[in-house]
Amino acid sequence: MSIVSRRVILVNGSPKIKSNQSVSELFVNLQENSMKEAGIDVGRINVRDSITLGKTQEDYLEMSQADAIIFTFPLYIFCLPGILMRFLQDYQQFLMKQNLTIEKEQKIFAVVNCGFPEPDINEEAVRVIKSFSRQIGALFGFGVMIGGGGMFLGTIDAPFMKKTKAELYNAFDQMSEMIIKMELSPMENRFIKPNFPRKLYLFAADREWISAAKKNGLKKRDLYRRPYLK
């Protein structure tokens, strides 16, 4: 698409230890495919690994020098996972202590998925990333809000997901175009969800909670406990 070389850092903010159980990892893989096809130089950072392996300073420097950063993470209690919040706060402190400024017109994007079928529930999390972008002097591109995230791992290549998968790639391709052209104006957020009956999705989700409880030695009634209620 362009002879100009661009560098993008894909940041996986999922707290999950096993990457093959992380929906965010799946979305990062799709992003990497899209970016590389567009001729963009891609780097990847896993927030959990960065913190536990003591690589944050190295990773922060790499992020500060990138043309774009894409933060991909699951919705936790209607906002960012705590581990990602800490990572972002420490990154901002790193920039201040090192007296670093974002020299380029760096773009930041957010890709957020939630277990609810409604993608707009992710809006507050996207606003947090947009505010963070402004605070460090970067430009926010747009957010991709994904509903029903939990079912993507096992169904991404299913026939009924063909349209949804195409919408994801279209959003990631638009990110690539913005990064390559270094466009200054933000775009509208994207709202994506599987083409799947809502009632059936909620039924399957409820069964999954019950199954998870049994695996951990609990019963269905234990899911309704309110231990902090006096």
C-alpha positions in Angstrom: 0.0 0.0 0.0 2.9 2.3 0.6 6.7 2.5 0.5 6.7 4.3 3.8 7.7 2.0 6.7 5.4 2.1 9.7 5.8 0.4 13.1 2.9 -0.8 15.1 2.9 -2.5 18.6 0.1 -4.9 19.4 -0.5 -5.0 23.1 -2.5 -7.9 24.6 -3.9 -6.7 27.9 -5.6 -10.0 28.9 -4.7 -11.3 32.4 -5.1 -14.9 31.3 -2.0 -17.0 31.7 -2.6 -19.4 28.8 -2.7 -17.5 25.5 -4.7 -20.3 23.8 -7.6 -19.5 26.2 -7.5 -15.8 25.5 -9.9 -14.3 23.1 -7.7 -11.2 23.0 -4.8 -13.3 21.7 -7.1 -14.4 18.8 -7.9 -10.8 17.9 -4.2 -9.8 18.1 -3.4 -12.7 15.7 -6.0 -11.3 13.3 -4.6 -7.8 13.6 -1.1 -9.1 12.9 -2.2 -10.8 9.8 -3.9 -7.6 8.5 -1.0 -5.4 9.4 1.6 -7.6 7.8 -0.4 -7.9 4.6 -0.4 -4.1 4.5 3.4 -4.0 4.8 3.5 -2.7 8.3 6.3 -3.7 10.7 4.6 -5.5 13.7 5.8 -6.0 17.3 3.8 -7.7 20.1 3.7 -7.2 23.8 1.8 -9.3 26.3 1.2 -7.2 29.4 1.2 -10.1 31.9 4.6 -11.3 30.5 6.0 -7.8 30.4 5.3 -7.3 34.1 6.1 -10.8 35.4 9.4 -11.0 33.4 10.5 -7.5 34.3 10.5 -6.3 30.7 8.3 -3.2 31.1 11.1 -0.6 30.6 12.2 -2.3 27.4 8.6 -2.6 26.2 7.7 1.0 27.2 10.7 2.3 25.1 9.5 0.3 22.1 5.9 1.6 22.5 7.1 5.2 22.7 8.9 4.9 19.4 6.1 3.2 17.5 3.9 4.9 14.9 0.8 3.2 16.4 -0.3 1.1 19.4 -3.3 -1.2 19.5 -4.5 -2.2 22.9 -6.6 -5.4 22.9 -8.2 -6.6 26.1 -11.4 -8.1 27.6 -13.9 -6.0 29.6 -13.5 -6.5 33.3 -16.2 -5.0 35.5 -17.2 -2.7 32.7 -13.7 -1.3 32.3 -10.0 -2.3 31.8 -8.5 -5.3 33.6 -6.5 -4.1 36.6 -3.2 -5.4 35.2 -3.6 -3.3 32.1 -4.5 -0.2 34.1 -1.3 -0.6 36.1 0.6 -1.1 32.9 -0.7 2.1 31.4 -0.2 4.2 34.5 3.4 3.0 34.8 4.0 3.7 31.1 2.8 7.3 31.6 5.2 7.6 34.5 8.0 6.1 32.4 7.5 8.8 29.7 7.6 11.6 32.4 10.7 10.2 34.2 12.6 9.7 31.0 11.4 13.1 29.7 10.1 11.4 26.6 7.5 12.9 24.4 5.6 11.3 21.6 7.5 12.9 18.7 5.4 11.5 15.9 1.7 11.7 15.4 1.3 8.4 17.1 -2.1 6.6 16.8 -3.7 4.6 19.5 -6.6 2.1 19.0 -8.6 0.0 21.3 -10.1 -3.5 20.7 -12.3 -4.5 23.5 -14.5 -7.7 23.9 -17.0 -8.5 26.5 -19.1 -11.6 27.5 -22.3 -9.6 26.9 -24.0 -9.9 23.5 -24.3 -6.1 23.3 -21.0 -4.6 22.0 -21.8 -1.0 23.2 -21.2 -2.1 26.8 -17.5 -1.7 25.9 -17.9 2.1 25.4 -16.6 3.2 28.8 -13.4 1.1 28.4 -12.8 2.7 25.0 -13.3 6.2 26.5 -10.6 5.3 29.1 -8.1 4.5 26.3 -9.1 7.6 24.4 -8.4 9.7 27.6 -5.1 7.9 28.1 -4.1 8.7 24.5 -4.8 12.4 25.1 -2.8 12.5 28.3 0.4 11.1 26.7 0.1 13.3 23.6 -1.0 10.6 21.2 -3.9 10.6 18.8 -6.8 8.2 19.3 -7.9 6.5 16.1 -11.1 4.6 17.0 -12.3 1.6 19.1 -13.5 -1.8 18.0 -16.2 -3.0 20.5 -17.0 -6.7 20.3 -19.9 -8.4 21.9 -20.2 -12.1 22.7 -16.4 -12.3 22.9 -16.4 -15.7 24.6 -17.7 -17.6 21.7 -15.1 -16.4 19.2 -12.4 -18.9 20.2 -14.4 -22.0 19.2 -16.4 -20.5 16.4 -14.3 -18.0 14.5 -14.1 -20.2 11.4 -17.7 -21.5 11.5 -19.9 -20.6 8.5 -22.3 -18.4 10.6 -19.3 -16.3 11.7 -18.2 -15.5 8.1 -19.8 -12.0 8.1 -18.5 -11.2 11.6 -15.0 -12.3 10.8 -15.1 -10.1 7.7 -16.2 -7.1 9.8 -13.3 -7.7 12.1 -10.8 -7.8 9.2 -12.4 -4.7 7.7 -11.9 -2.8 11.0 -8.3 -3.9 11.3 -7.6 -3.0 7.6 -8.9 0.5 8.3 -6.5 0.7 11.2 -3.7 -0.2 8.8 -4.8 2.4 6.4 -4.9 5.1 9.1 -1.4 4.1 10.3 0.1 4.1 6.8 -1.4 7.4 5.8 -0.9 8.9 9.3 -4.4 10.4 9.1 -5.1 12.9 11.9 -8.8 12.7 12.1 -10.4 10.0 14.3 -13.0 7.6 12.8 -16.2 6.3 14.2 -16.0 3.4 16.6 -17.0 -0.1 15.3 -19.6 -2.3 16.9 -19.3 -6.0 16.1 -21.2 -9.0 17.4 -21.7 -12.6 16.2 -24.8 -13.3 14.1 -26.2 -15.6 16.7 -29.6 -15.6 18.6 -29.4 -13.6 21.8 -31.6 -16.0 23.8 -29.5 -19.0 22.7 -26.3 -17.2 23.5 -27.5 -16.3 27.1 -28.6 -19.9 27.7 -25.2 -21.3 26.6 -23.4 -18.7 28.8 -25.5 -19.7 31.8 -24.7 -23.3 31.3 -21.0 -22.5 31.0 -21.1 -20.7 34.4 -22.7 -23.8 36.0 -20.1 -26.1 34.3 -17.2 -23.9 35.6 -18.7 -23.9 39.1 -18.7 -27.8 39.1 -15.1 -27.9 37.9 -14.2 -25.9 41.0 -16.1 -28.0 43.4 -19.1 -25.7 43.7 -22.8 -26.0 43.1 -25.2 -23.9 41.1 -26.6 -22.2 44.2 -23.0 -21.1 45.1 -23.1 -18.7 42.1 -25.7 -16.6 43.8 -23.8 -16.2 47.1 -23.4 -12.6 48.4 -20.5 -13.0 50.8 -19.9 -9.3 51.4 -23.5 -8.5 52.2 -24.1 -7.9 55.9 
